[in-house]
């Protein structure tokens, strides 16, 4: 996620880089913390849909999660080595 508007509260942390409950944001506006939260939301949505919803949404949310996992690896780690990829 990049340049997310409004207050993206995460937690009250008293540490360098944290301001008013918002986690660190890169110079280019990226936030690993928000990307990871979105990934978790996709995974939870897929799980919920698999139990109570539509199979097409399960597939869609899993696709979103898989793509976001690859993006997170590339963006924040720069490379990925087996067996972690």
PDB file with SEQRES, HELIX, SHEET and CRYST1 records, atoms N, CA, C and O in Angstrom:
SEQRES   1 A   85  UNK UNK UNK UNK UNK UNK UNK UNK UNK UNK UNK UNK UNK          
SEQRES   2 A   85  UNK UNK UNK UNK UNK UNK UNK UNK UNK UNK UNK UNK UNK          
SEQRES   3 A   85  UNK UNK UNK UNK UNK UNK UNK UNK UNK UNK UNK UNK UNK          
SEQRES   4 A   85  UNK UNK UNK UNK UNK UNK UNK UNK UNK UNK UNK UNK UNK          
SEQRES   5 A   85  UNK UNK UNK UNK UNK UNK UNK UNK UNK UNK UNK UNK UNK          
SEQRES   6 A   85  UNK UNK UNK UNK UNK UNK UNK UNK UNK UNK UNK UNK UNK          
SEQRES   7 A   85  UNK UNK UNK UNK UNK UNK UNK                                  
HELIX    1 AA1 UNK A   32  UNK A   52  1                                  21    
HELIX    2 AA2 UNK A   55  UNK A   72  1                                  18    
HELIX    3 AA3 UNK A   73  UNK A   77  3                                   5    
CRYST1    1.000    1.000    1.000  90.00  90.00  90.00 P 1           1          
ATOM      1  N   UNK A   1       0.853  -1.158   0.000  1.00  0.00           N  
ATOM      2  CA  UNK A   1       0.000   0.000   0.000  1.00  0.00           C  
ATOM      3  C   UNK A   1       0.905   1.229   0.000  1.00  0.00           C  
ATOM      4  O   UNK A   1       1.998   1.217   0.565  1.00  0.00           O  
ATOM      5  N   UNK A   2       0.431   2.268  -0.635  1.00  0.00           N  
ATOM      6  CA  UNK A   2       1.266   3.448  -0.780  1.00  0.00           C  
ATOM      7  C   UNK A   2       0.423   4.705  -0.609  1.00  0.00           C  
ATOM      8  O   UNK A   2      -0.684   4.807  -1.137  1.00  0.00           O  
ATOM      9  N   UNK A   3       0.969   5.658   0.139  1.00  0.00           N  
ATOM     10  CA  UNK A   3       0.313   6.958   0.340  1.00  0.00           C  
ATOM     11  C   UNK A   3      -1.142   6.808   0.773  1.00  0.00           C  
ATOM     12  O   UNK A   3      -2.034   7.440   0.205  1.00  0.00           O  
ATOM     13  N   UNK A   4      -1.373   5.984   1.765  1.00  0.00           N  
ATOM     14  CA  UNK A   4      -2.724   5.750   2.258  1.00  0.00           C  
ATOM     15  C   UNK A   4      -3.215   7.019   2.969  1.00  0.00           C  
ATOM     16  O   UNK A   4      -2.537   7.531   3.860  1.00  0.00           O  
ATOM     17  N   UNK A   5      -4.379   7.520   2.580  1.00  0.00           N  
ATOM     18  CA  UNK A   5      -4.878   8.744   3.201  1.00  0.00           C  
ATOM     19  C   UNK A   5      -5.464   8.478   4.594  1.00  0.00           C  
ATOM     20  O   UNK A   5      -5.696   7.333   4.984  1.00  0.00           O  
ATOM     21  N   UNK A   6      -5.682   9.518   5.292  1.00  0.00           N  
ATOM     22  CA  UNK A   6      -6.315   9.497   6.607  1.00  0.00           C  
ATOM     23  C   UNK A   6      -5.380   8.909   7.669  1.00  0.00           C  
ATOM     24  O   UNK A   6      -4.189   8.712   7.429  1.00  0.00           O  
ATOM     25  N   UNK A   7      -5.930   8.644   8.810  1.00  0.00           N  
ATOM     26  CA  UNK A   7      -5.160   8.170   9.953  1.00  0.00           C  
ATOM     27  C   UNK A   7      -5.108   6.650   9.912  1.00  0.00           C  
ATOM     28  O   UNK A   7      -6.130   5.991  10.102  1.00  0.00           O  
ATOM     29  N   UNK A   8      -3.949   6.093   9.671  1.00  0.00           N  
ATOM     30  CA  UNK A   8      -3.789   4.634   9.582  1.00  0.00           C  
ATOM     31  C   UNK A   8      -3.275   4.083  10.915  1.00  0.00           C  
ATOM     32  O   UNK A   8      -2.194   3.500  10.994  1.00  0.00           O  
ATOM     33  N   UNK A   9      -4.074   4.284  11.942  1.00  0.00           N  
ATOM     34  CA  UNK A   9      -3.699   3.843  13.285  1.00  0.00           C  
ATOM     35  C   UNK A   9      -3.425   2.346  13.301  1.00  0.00           C  
ATOM     36  O   UNK A   9      -4.162   1.553  12.716  1.00  0.00           O  
ATOM     37  N   UNK A  10      -2.342   1.978  13.987  1.00  0.00           N  
ATOM     38  CA  UNK A  10      -1.998   0.576  14.154  1.00  0.00           C  
ATOM     39  C   UNK A  10      -1.890   0.220  15.631  1.00  0.00           C  
ATOM     40  O   UNK A  10      -2.528  -0.725  16.095  1.00  0.00           O  
ATOM     41  N   UNK A  11      -1.079   0.978  16.371  1.00  0.00           N  
ATOM     42  CA  UNK A  11      -0.874   0.684  17.790  1.00  0.00           C  
ATOM     43  C   UNK A  11      -0.155   1.862  18.424  1.00  0.00           C  
ATOM     44  O   UNK A  11       0.564   2.597  17.747  1.00  0.00           O  
ATOM     45  N   UNK A  12      -0.346   2.039  19.707  1.00  0.00           N  
ATOM     46  CA  UNK A  12       0.374   3.088  20.425  1.00  0.00           C  
ATOM     47  C   UNK A  12       1.746   2.556  20.793  1.00  0.00           C  
ATOM     48  O   UNK A  12       1.909   1.869  21.802  1.00  0.00           O  
ATOM     49  N   UNK A  13       2.715   2.875  19.979  1.00  0.00           N  
ATOM     50  CA  UNK A  13       4.083   2.433  20.176  1.00  0.00           C  
ATOM     51  C   UNK A  13       4.940   3.665  20.414  1.00  0.00           C  
ATOM     52  O   UNK A  13       4.849   4.649  19.681  1.00  0.00           O  
ATOM     53  N   UNK A  14       5.766   3.602  21.437  1.00  0.00           N  
ATOM     54  CA  UNK A  14       6.676   4.710  21.720  1.00  0.00           C  
ATOM     55  C   UNK A  14       8.065   4.320  21.254  1.00  0.00           C  
ATOM     56  O   UNK A  14       8.908   3.887  22.039  1.00  0.00           O  
ATOM     57  N   UNK A  15       8.282   4.482  19.961  1.00  0.00           N  
ATOM     58  CA  UNK A  15       9.539   4.101  19.352  1.00  0.00           C  
ATOM     59  C   UNK A  15       9.793   5.021  18.165  1.00  0.00           C  
ATOM     60  O   UNK A  15       8.862   5.587  17.592  1.00  0.00           O  
ATOM     61  N   UNK A  16      11.041   5.160  17.810  1.00  0.00           N  
ATOM     62  CA  UNK A  16      11.395   6.007  16.685  1.00  0.00           C  
ATOM     63  C   UNK A  16      10.685   5.533  15.419  1.00  0.00           C  
ATOM     64  O   UNK A  16      10.639   4.335  15.138  1.00  0.00           O  
ATOM     65  N   UNK A  17      10.142   6.461  14.672  1.00  0.00           N  
ATOM     66  CA  UNK A  17       9.444   6.138  13.442  1.00  0.00           C  
ATOM     67  C   UNK A  17       7.939   6.012  13.602  1.00  0.00           C  
ATOM     68  O   UNK A  17       7.209   6.014  12.611  1.00  0.00           O  
ATOM     69  N   UNK A  18       7.471   5.903  14.827  1.00  0.00           N  
ATOM     70  CA  UNK A  18       6.040   5.806  15.100  1.00  0.00           C  
ATOM     71  C   UNK A  18       5.537   7.177  15.551  1.00  0.00           C  
ATOM     72  O   UNK A  18       6.141   7.823  16.407  1.00  0.00           O  
ATOM     73  N   UNK A  19       4.415   7.611  14.958  1.00  0.00           N  
ATOM     74  CA  UNK A  19       3.847   8.911  15.316  1.00  0.00           C  
ATOM     75  C   UNK A  19       2.331   8.788  15.428  1.00  0.00           C  
ATOM     76  O   UNK A  19       1.656   8.401  14.475  1.00  0.00           O  
ATOM     77  N   UNK A  20       1.810   9.121  16.597  1.00  0.00           N  
ATOM     78  CA  UNK A  20       0.354   9.115  16.834  1.00  0.00           C  
ATOM     79  C   UNK A  20      -0.281   7.779  16.469  1.00  0.00           C  
ATOM     80  O   UNK A  20      -1.376   7.741  15.907  1.00  0.00           O  
ATOM     81  N   UNK A  21       0.396   6.696  16.783  1.00  0.00           N  
ATOM     82  CA  UNK A  21      -0.145   5.368  16.549  1.00  0.00           C  
ATOM     83  C   UNK A  21       0.022   4.842  15.137  1.00  0.00           C  
ATOM     84  O   UNK A  21      -0.498   3.775  14.809  1.00  0.00           O  
ATOM     85  N   UNK A  22       0.738   5.573  14.297  1.00  0.00           N  
ATOM     86  CA  UNK A  22       0.960   5.165  12.905  1.00  0.00           C  
ATOM     87  C   UNK A  22       2.376   4.619  12.771  1.00  0.00           C  
ATOM     88  O   UNK A  22       3.344   5.266  13.170  1.00  0.00           O  
ATOM     89  N   UNK A  23       2.483   3.427  12.206  1.00  0.00           N  
ATOM     90  CA  UNK A  23       3.783   2.793  12.028  1.00  0.00           C  
ATOM     91  C   UNK A  23       4.639   3.498  10.992  1.00  0.00           C  
ATOM     92  O   UNK A  23       4.156   4.371  10.271  1.00  0.00           O  
ATOM     93  N   UNK A  24       5.896   3.125  10.917  1.00  0.00           N  
ATOM     94  CA  UNK A  24       6.822   3.758   9.977  1.00  0.00           C  
ATOM     95  C   UNK A  24       6.351   3.649   8.527  1.00  0.00           C  
ATOM     96  O   UNK A  24       5.807   2.631   8.099  1.00  0.00           O  
ATOM     97  N   UNK A  25       6.579   4.720   7.800  1.00  0.00           N  
ATOM     98  CA  UNK A  25       6.244   4.777   6.377  1.00  0.00           C  
ATOM     99  C   UNK A  25       7.507   5.167   5.633  1.00  0.00           C  
ATOM    100  O   UNK A  25       8.203   6.099   6.036  1.00  0.00           O  
ATOM    101  N   UNK A  26       7.811   4.461   4.547  1.00  0.00           N  
ATOM    102  CA  UNK A  26       9.011   4.723   3.764  1.00  0.00           C  
ATOM    103  C   UNK A  26       8.965   6.072   3.067  1.00  0.00           C  
ATOM    104  O   UNK A  26       7.905   6.688   2.953  1.00  0.00           O  
ATOM    105  N   UNK A  27      10.107   6.519   2.610  1.00  0.00           N  
ATOM    106  CA  UNK A  27      10.203   7.798   1.911  1.00  0.00           C  
ATOM    107  C   UNK A  27       9.320   7.844   0.672  1.00  0.00           C  
ATOM    108  O   UNK A  27       8.867   8.915   0.267  1.00  0.00           O  
ATOM    109  N   UNK A  28       9.075   6.684   0.071  1.00  0.00           N  
ATOM    110  CA  UNK A  28       8.231   6.624  -1.116  1.00  0.00           C  
ATOM    111  C   UNK A  28       6.753   6.402  -0.783  1.00  0.00           C  
ATOM    112  O   UNK A  28       5.937   6.210  -1.685  1.00  0.00           O  
ATOM    113  N   UNK A  29       6.405   6.427   0.509  1.00  0.00           N  
ATOM    114  CA  UNK A  29       5.015   6.281   0.932  1.00  0.00           C  
ATOM    115  C   UNK A  29       4.567   4.864   1.196  1.00  0.00           C  
ATOM    116  O   UNK A  29       3.405   4.643   1.537  1.00  0.00           O  
ATOM    117  N   UNK A  30       5.463   3.890   1.047  1.00  0.00           N  
ATOM    118  CA  UNK A  30       5.114   2.487   1.296  1.00  0.00           C  
ATOM    119  C   UNK A  30       5.106   2.174   2.779  1.00  0.00           C  
ATOM    120  O   UNK A  30       5.822   2.795   3.565  1.00  0.00           O  
ATOM    121  N   UNK A  31       4.284   1.200   3.149  1.00  0.00           N  
ATOM    122  CA  UNK A  31       4.219   0.752   4.533  1.00  0.00           C  
ATOM    123  C   UNK A  31       4.145  -0.768   4.574  1.00  0.00           C  
ATOM    124  O   UNK A  31       3.131  -1.349   4.188  1.00  0.00           O  
ATOM    125  N   UNK A  32       5.197  -1.410   5.031  1.00  0.00           N  
ATOM    126  CA  UNK A  32       5.198  -2.871   5.168  1.00  0.00           C  
ATOM    127  C   UNK A  32       4.107  -3.310   6.127  1.00  0.00           C  
ATOM    128  O   UNK A  32       3.447  -4.325   5.907  1.00  0.00           O  
ATOM    129  N   UNK A  33       3.920  -2.552   7.181  1.00  0.00           N  
ATOM    130  CA  UNK A  33       2.913  -2.897   8.183  1.00  0.00           C  
ATOM    131  C   UNK A  33       1.520  -2.940   7.563  1.00  0.00           C  
ATOM    132  O   UNK A  33       0.762  -3.877   7.814  1.00  0.00           O  
ATOM    133  N   UNK A  34       1.176  -1.942   6.761  1.00  0.00           N  
ATOM    134  CA  UNK A  34      -0.137  -1.926   6.129  1.00  0.00           C  
ATOM    135  C   UNK A  34      -0.263  -3.010   5.061  1.00  0.00           C  
ATOM    136  O   UNK A  34      -1.329  -3.605   4.905  1.00  0.00           O  
ATOM    137  N   UNK A  35       0.817  -3.267   4.326  1.00  0.00           N  
ATOM    138  CA  UNK A  35       0.785  -4.345   3.340  1.00  0.00           C  
ATOM    139  C   UNK A  35       0.537  -5.695   4.019  1.00  0.00           C  
ATOM    140  O   UNK A  35      -0.232  -6.513   3.515  1.00  0.00           O  
ATOM    141  N   UNK A  36       1.178  -5.921   5.143  1.00  0.00           N  
ATOM    142  CA  UNK A  36       0.990  -7.180   5.865  1.00  0.00           C  
ATOM    143  C   UNK A  36      -0.412  -7.289   6.452  1.00  0.00           C  
ATOM    144  O   UNK A  36      -0.983  -8.379   6.488  1.00  0.00           O  
ATOM    145  N   UNK A  37      -0.970  -6.177   6.910  1.00  0.00           N  
ATOM    146  CA  UNK A  37      -2.349  -6.200   7.410  1.00  0.00           C  
ATOM    147  C   UNK A  37      -3.334  -6.519   6.284  1.00  0.00           C  
ATOM    148  O   UNK A  37      -4.291  -7.266   6.486  1.00  0.00           O  
ATOM    149  N   UNK A  38      -3.096  -5.952   5.100  1.00  0.00           N  
ATOM    150  CA  UNK A  38      -3.955  -6.245   3.957  1.00  0.00           C  
ATOM    151  C   UNK A  38      -3.837  -7.717   3.569  1.00  0.00           C  
ATOM    152  O   UNK A  38      -4.842  -8.355   3.256  1.00  0.00           O  
ATOM    153  N   UNK A  39      -2.634  -8.256   3.586  1.00  0.00           N  
ATOM    154  CA  UNK A  39      -2.442  -9.677   3.286  1.00  0.00           C  
ATOM    155  C   UNK A  39      -3.243 -10.535   4.253  1.00  0.00           C  
ATOM    156  O   UNK A  39      -3.921 -11.477   3.841  1.00  0.00           O  
ATOM    157  N   UNK A  40      -3.166 -10.214   5.518  1.00  0.00           N  
ATOM    158  CA  UNK A  40      -3.915 -10.969   6.527  1.00  0.00           C  
ATOM    159  C   UNK A  40      -5.420 -10.866   6.273  1.00  0.00           C  
ATOM    160  O   UNK A  40      -6.141 -11.854   6.411  1.00  0.00           O  
ATOM    161  N   UNK A  41      -5.893  -9.680   5.904  1.00  0.00           N  
ATOM    162  CA  UNK A  41      -7.313  -9.499   5.615  1.00  0.00           C  
ATOM    163  C   UNK A  41      -7.749 -10.371   4.430  1.00  0.00           C  
ATOM    164  O   UNK A  41      -8.812 -10.989   4.477  1.00  0.00           O  
ATOM    165  N   UNK A  42      -6.936 -10.422   3.372  1.00  0.00           N  
ATOM    166  CA  UNK A  42      -7.255 -11.288   2.239  1.00  0.00           C  
ATOM    167  C   UNK A  42      -7.319 -12.747   2.667  1.00  0.00           C  
ATOM    168  O   UNK A  42      -8.226 -13.473   2.260  1.00  0.00           O  
ATOM    169  N   UNK A  43      -6.369 -13.180   3.480  1.00  0.00           N  
ATOM    170  CA  UNK A  43      -6.343 -14.571   3.930  1.00  0.00           C  
ATOM    171  C   UNK A  43      -7.565 -14.893   4.794  1.00  0.00           C  
ATOM    172  O   UNK A  43      -8.164 -15.960   4.660  1.00  0.00           O  
ATOM    173  N   UNK A  44      -7.926 -13.967   5.676  1.00  0.00           N  
ATOM    174  CA  UNK A  44      -9.107 -14.179   6.512  1.00  0.00           C  
ATOM    175  C   UNK A  44     -10.386 -14.183   5.683  1.00  0.00           C  
ATOM    176  O   UNK A  44     -11.297 -14.970   5.941  1.00  0.00           O  
ATOM    177  N   UNK A  45     -10.452 -13.300   4.687  1.00  0.00           N  
ATOM    178  CA  UNK A  45     -11.628 -13.252   3.815  1.00  0.00           C  
ATOM    179  C   UNK A  45     -11.778 -14.554   3.034  1.00  0.00           C  
ATOM    180  O   UNK A  45     -12.889 -15.064   2.889  1.00  0.00           O  
ATOM    181  N   UNK A  46     -10.675 -15.093   2.532  1.00  0.00           N  
ATOM    182  CA  UNK A  46     -10.727 -16.363   1.803  1.00  0.00           C  
ATOM    183  C   UNK A  46     -11.201 -17.486   2.722  1.00  0.00           C  
ATOM    184  O   UNK A  46     -12.006 -18.325   2.319  1.00  0.00           O  
ATOM    185  N   UNK A  47     -10.706 -17.500   3.945  1.00  0.00           N  
ATOM    186  CA  UNK A  47     -11.107 -18.529   4.908  1.00  0.00           C  
ATOM    187  C   UNK A  47     -12.601 -18.405   5.242  1.00  0.00           C  
ATOM    188  O   UNK A  47     -13.319 -19.404   5.289  1.00  0.00           O  
ATOM    189  N   UNK A  48     -13.048 -17.192   5.467  1.00  0.00           N  
ATOM    190  CA  UNK A  48     -14.456 -16.962   5.780  1.00  0.00           C  
ATOM    191  C   UNK A  48     -15.350 -17.391   4.616  1.00  0.00           C  
ATOM    192  O   UNK A  48     -16.349 -18.081   4.818  1.00  0.00           O  
ATOM    193  N   UNK A  49     -14.990 -16.983   3.404  1.00  0.00           N  
ATOM    194  CA  UNK A  49     -15.783 -17.355   2.234  1.00  0.00           C  
ATOM    195  C   UNK A  49     -15.787 -18.862   2.010  1.00  0.00           C  
ATOM    196  O   UNK A  49     -16.779 -19.418   1.539  1.00  0.00           O  
ATOM    197  N   UNK A  50     -14.680 -19.527   2.345  1.00  0.00           N  
ATOM    198  CA  UNK A  50     -14.630 -20.981   2.147  1.00  0.00           C  
ATOM    199  C   UNK A  50     -15.593 -21.709   3.082  1.00  0.00           C  
ATOM    200  O   UNK A  50     -16.041 -22.815   2.780  1.00  0.00           O  
ATOM    201  N   UNK A  51     -15.905 -21.094   4.202  1.00  0.00           N  
ATOM    202  CA  UNK A  51     -16.807 -21.722   5.169  1.00  0.00           C  
ATOM    203  C   UNK A  51     -18.265 -21.302   4.985  1.00  0.00           C  
ATOM    204  O   UNK A  51     -19.181 -22.096   5.200  1.00  0.00           O  
ATOM    205  N   UNK A  52     -18.469 -20.042   4.582  1.00  0.00           N  
ATOM    206  CA  UNK A  52     -19.830 -19.520   4.590  1.00  0.00           C  
ATOM    207  C   UNK A  52     -20.249 -18.819   3.301  1.00  0.00           C  
ATOM    208  O   UNK A  52     -21.364 -18.304   3.215  1.00  0.00           O  
ATOM    209  N   UNK A  53     -19.379 -18.793   2.307  1.00  0.00           N  
ATOM    210  CA  UNK A  53     -19.669 -17.943   1.164  1.00  0.00           C  
ATOM    211  C   UNK A  53     -19.599 -18.620  -0.177  1.00  0.00           C  
ATOM    212  O   UNK A  53     -19.997 -19.772  -0.352  1.00  0.00           O  
ATOM    213  N   UNK A  54     -19.085 -17.871  -1.106  1.00  0.00           N  
ATOM    214  CA  UNK A  54     -19.038 -18.292  -2.501  1.00  0.00           C  
ATOM    215  C   UNK A  54     -17.629 -18.722  -2.900  1.00  0.00           C  
ATOM    216  O   UNK A  54     -16.643 -18.063  -2.568  1.00  0.00           O  
ATOM    217  N   UNK A  55     -17.559 -19.831  -3.612  1.00  0.00           N  
ATOM    218  CA  UNK A  55     -16.250 -20.360  -4.029  1.00  0.00           C  
ATOM    219  C   UNK A  55     -15.500 -19.381  -4.919  1.00  0.00           C  
ATOM    220  O   UNK A  55     -14.271 -19.328  -4.877  1.00  0.00           O  
ATOM    221  N   UNK A  56     -16.220 -18.604  -5.724  1.00  0.00           N  
ATOM    222  CA  UNK A  56     -15.551 -17.647  -6.605  1.00  0.00           C  
ATOM    223  C   UNK A  56     -14.804 -16.582  -5.803  1.00  0.00           C  
ATOM    224  O   UNK A  56     -13.743 -16.121  -6.225  1.00  0.00           O  
ATOM    225  N   UNK A  57     -15.345 -16.192  -4.660  1.00  0.00           N  
ATOM    226  CA  UNK A  57     -14.659 -15.218  -3.811  1.00  0.00           C  
ATOM    227  C   UNK A  57     -13.453 -15.846  -3.112  1.00  0.00           C  
ATOM    228  O   UNK A  57     -12.446 -15.172  -2.894  1.00  0.00           O  
ATOM    229  N   UNK A  58     -13.545 -17.107  -2.766  1.00  0.00           N  
ATOM    230  CA  UNK A  58     -12.395 -17.805  -2.170  1.00  0.00           C  
ATOM    231  C   UNK A  58     -11.221 -17.736  -3.143  1.00  0.00           C  
ATOM    232  O   UNK A  58     -10.105 -17.381  -2.763  1.00  0.00           O  
ATOM    233  N   UNK A  59     -11.485 -18.076  -4.380  1.00  0.00           N  
ATOM    234  CA  UNK A  59     -10.439 -18.057  -5.404  1.00  0.00           C  
ATOM    235  C   UNK A  59      -9.896 -16.645  -5.601  1.00  0.00           C  
ATOM    236  O   UNK A  59      -8.683 -16.460  -5.701  1.00  0.00           O  
ATOM    237  N   UNK A  60     -10.763 -15.666  -5.657  1.00  0.00           N  
ATOM    238  CA  UNK A  60     -10.352 -14.281  -5.867  1.00  0.00           C  
ATOM    239  C   UNK A  60      -9.470 -13.788  -4.721  1.00  0.00           C  
ATOM    240  O   UNK A  60      -8.404 -13.222  -4.963  1.00  0.00           O  
ATOM    241  N   UNK A  61      -9.900 -13.994  -3.483  1.00  0.00           N  
ATOM    242  CA  UNK A  61      -9.113 -13.538  -2.331  1.00  0.00           C  
ATOM    243  C   UNK A  61      -7.779 -14.272  -2.232  1.00  0.00           C  
ATOM    244  O   UNK A  61      -6.775 -13.681  -1.832  1.00  0.00           O  
ATOM    245  N   UNK A  62      -7.760 -15.542  -2.591  1.00  0.00           N  
ATOM    246  CA  UNK A  62      -6.487 -16.281  -2.577  1.00  0.00           C  
ATOM    247  C   UNK A  62      -5.539 -15.753  -3.646  1.00  0.00           C  
ATOM    248  O   UNK A  62      -4.333 -15.660  -3.419  1.00  0.00           O  
ATOM    249  N   UNK A  63      -6.079 -15.410  -4.806  1.00  0.00           N  
ATOM    250  CA  UNK A  63      -5.249 -14.818  -5.860  1.00  0.00           C  
ATOM    251  C   UNK A  63      -4.668 -13.490  -5.392  1.00  0.00           C  
ATOM    252  O   UNK A  63      -3.480 -13.226  -5.579  1.00  0.00           O  
ATOM    253  N   UNK A  64      -5.508 -12.654  -4.782  1.00  0.00           N  
ATOM    254  CA  UNK A  64      -5.028 -11.372  -4.256  1.00  0.00           C  
ATOM    255  C   UNK A  64      -3.929 -11.591  -3.221  1.00  0.00           C  
ATOM    256  O   UNK A  64      -2.908 -10.904  -3.230  1.00  0.00           O  
ATOM    257  N   UNK A  65      -4.150 -12.556  -2.328  1.00  0.00           N  
ATOM    258  CA  UNK A  65      -3.168 -12.829  -1.272  1.00  0.00           C  
ATOM    259  C   UNK A  65      -1.850 -13.331  -1.873  1.00  0.00           C  
ATOM    260  O   UNK A  65      -0.776 -12.900  -1.453  1.00  0.00           O  
ATOM    261  N   UNK A  66      -1.926 -14.224  -2.837  1.00  0.00           N  
ATOM    262  CA  UNK A  66      -0.707 -14.754  -3.459  1.00  0.00           C  
ATOM    263  C   UNK A  66       0.077 -13.646  -4.153  1.00  0.00           C  
ATOM    264  O   UNK A  66       1.300 -13.575  -4.032  1.00  0.00           O  
ATOM    265  N   UNK A  67      -0.630 -12.780  -4.881  1.00  0.00           N  
ATOM    266  CA  UNK A  67       0.042 -11.674  -5.562  1.00  0.00           C  
ATOM    267  C   UNK A  67       0.676 -10.723  -4.553  1.00  0.00           C  
ATOM    268  O   UNK A  67       1.805 -10.273  -4.745  1.00  0.00           O  
ATOM    269  N   UNK A  68      -0.046 -10.420  -3.484  1.00  0.00           N  
ATOM    270  CA  UNK A  68       0.482  -9.501  -2.470  1.00  0.00           C  
ATOM    271  C   UNK A  68       1.681 -10.108  -1.750  1.00  0.00           C  
ATOM    272  O   UNK A  68       2.612  -9.382  -1.402  1.00  0.00           O  
ATOM    273  N   UNK A  69       1.682 -11.414  -1.519  1.00  0.00           N  
ATOM    274  CA  UNK A  69       2.848 -12.068  -0.908  1.00  0.00           C  
ATOM    275  C   UNK A  69       4.090 -11.863  -1.774  1.00  0.00           C  
ATOM    276  O   UNK A  69       5.161 -11.525  -1.270  1.00  0.00           O  
ATOM    277  N   UNK A  70       3.934 -12.071  -3.080  1.00  0.00           N  
ATOM    278  CA  UNK A  70       5.064 -11.879  -3.986  1.00  0.00           C  
ATOM    279  C   UNK A  70       5.523 -10.417  -3.981  1.00  0.00           C  
ATOM    280  O   UNK A  70       6.721 -10.134  -3.981  1.00  0.00           O  
ATOM    281  N   UNK A  71       4.575  -9.513  -3.977  1.00  0.00           N  
ATOM    282  CA  UNK A  71       4.909  -8.083  -3.959  1.00  0.00           C  
ATOM    283  C   UNK A  71       5.650  -7.715  -2.686  1.00  0.00           C  
ATOM    284  O   UNK A  71       6.633  -6.976  -2.737  1.00  0.00           O  
ATOM    285  N   UNK A  72       5.196  -8.218  -1.547  1.00  0.00           N  
ATOM    286  CA  UNK A  72       5.846  -7.937  -0.260  1.00  0.00           C  
ATOM    287  C   UNK A  72       7.278  -8.468  -0.270  1.00  0.00           C  
ATOM    288  O   UNK A  72       8.200  -7.776   0.163  1.00  0.00           O  
ATOM    289  N   UNK A  73       7.463  -9.680  -0.756  1.00  0.00           N  
ATOM    290  CA  UNK A  73       8.824 -10.245  -0.826  1.00  0.00           C  
ATOM    291  C   UNK A  73       9.727  -9.385  -1.697  1.00  0.00           C  
ATOM    292  O   UNK A  73      10.855  -9.068  -1.319  1.00  0.00           O  
ATOM    293  N   UNK A  74       9.223  -9.012  -2.863  1.00  0.00           N  
ATOM    294  CA  UNK A  74      10.032  -8.218  -3.799  1.00  0.00           C  
ATOM    295  C   UNK A  74      10.296  -6.810  -3.271  1.00  0.00           C  
ATOM    296  O   UNK A  74      11.403  -6.286  -3.404  1.00  0.00           O  
ATOM    297  N   UNK A  75       9.293  -6.213  -2.683  1.00  0.00           N  
ATOM    298  CA  UNK A  75       9.398  -4.819  -2.253  1.00  0.00           C  
ATOM    299  C   UNK A  75      10.261  -4.652  -1.004  1.00  0.00           C  
ATOM    300  O   UNK A  75      11.057  -3.717  -0.918  1.00  0.00           O  
ATOM    301  N   UNK A  76      10.105  -5.552  -0.044  1.00  0.00           N  
ATOM    302  CA  UNK A  76      10.766  -5.353   1.251  1.00  0.00           C  
ATOM    303  C   UNK A  76      11.992  -6.227   1.469  1.00  0.00           C  
ATOM    304  O   UNK A  76      12.818  -5.928   2.332  1.00  0.00           O  
ATOM    305  N   UNK A  77      12.119  -7.297   0.702  1.00  0.00           N  
ATOM    306  CA  UNK A  77      13.290  -8.140   0.844  1.00  0.00           C  
ATOM    307  C   UNK A  77      14.162  -8.098  -0.405  1.00  0.00           C  
ATOM    308  O   UNK A  77      15.339  -8.454  -0.348  1.00  0.00           O  
ATOM    309  N   UNK A  78      13.607  -7.674  -1.518  1.00  0.00           N  
ATOM    310  CA  UNK A  78      14.372  -7.494  -2.734  1.00  0.00           C  
ATOM    311  C   UNK A  78      14.674  -8.774  -3.494  1.00  0.00           C  
ATOM    312  O   UNK A  78      14.940  -8.732  -4.695  1.00  0.00           O  
ATOM    313  N   UNK A  79      14.637  -9.877  -2.830  1.00  0.00           N  
ATOM    314  CA  UNK A  79      14.865 -11.160  -3.473  1.00  0.00           C  
ATOM    315  C   UNK A  79      14.246 -12.228  -2.585  1.00  0.00           C  
ATOM    316  O   UNK A  79      13.896 -11.966  -1.435  1.00  0.00           O  
ATOM    317  N   UNK A  80      14.119 -13.382  -3.102  1.00  0.00           N  
ATOM    318  CA  UNK A  80      13.569 -14.469  -2.319  1.00  0.00           C  
ATOM    319  C   UNK A  80      14.332 -15.745  -2.661  1.00  0.00           C  
ATOM    320  O   UNK A  80      14.504 -16.077  -3.834  1.00  0.00           O  
ATOM    321  N   UNK A  81      14.781 -16.446  -1.648  1.00  0.00           N  
ATOM    322  CA  UNK A  81      15.521 -17.686  -1.863  1.00  0.00           C  
ATOM    323  C   UNK A  81      14.669 -18.859  -1.404  1.00  0.00           C  
ATOM    324  O   UNK A  81      13.901 -18.752  -0.448  1.00  0.00           O  
ATOM    325  N   UNK A  82      14.812 -19.960  -2.087  1.00  0.00           N  
ATOM    326  CA  UNK A  82      14.113 -21.186  -1.714  1.00  0.00           C  
ATOM    327  C   UNK A  82      14.608 -21.624  -0.337  1.00  0.00           C  
ATOM    328  O   UNK A  82      15.794 -21.441  -0.060  1.00  0.00           O  
ATOM    329  N   UNK A  83      13.806 -22.174   0.519  1.00  0.00           N  
ATOM    330  CA  UNK A  83      12.445 -22.650   0.324  1.00  0.00           C  
ATOM    331  C   UNK A  83      11.393 -21.591   0.672  1.00  0.00           C  
ATOM    332  O   UNK A  83      10.221 -21.939   0.816  1.00  0.00           O  
ATOM    333  N   UNK A  84      11.758 -20.337   0.809  1.00  0.00           N  
ATOM    334  CA  UNK A  84      10.833 -19.322   1.296  1.00  0.00           C  
ATOM    335  C   UNK A  84       9.957 -18.723   0.214  1.00  0.00           C  
ATOM    336  O   UNK A  84       8.989 -18.032   0.530  1.00  0.00           O  
ATOM    337  N   UNK A  85      10.260 -18.960  -1.038  1.00  0.00           N  
ATOM    338  CA  UNK A  85       9.482 -18.379  -2.149  1.00  0.00           C  
ATOM    339  C   UNK A  85       8.273 -19.216  -2.461  1.00  0.00           C  
ATOM    340  O   UNK A  85       7.506 -18.881  -3.364  1.00  0.00           O  
TER     341      UNK A  85                                                      
END                                                                             
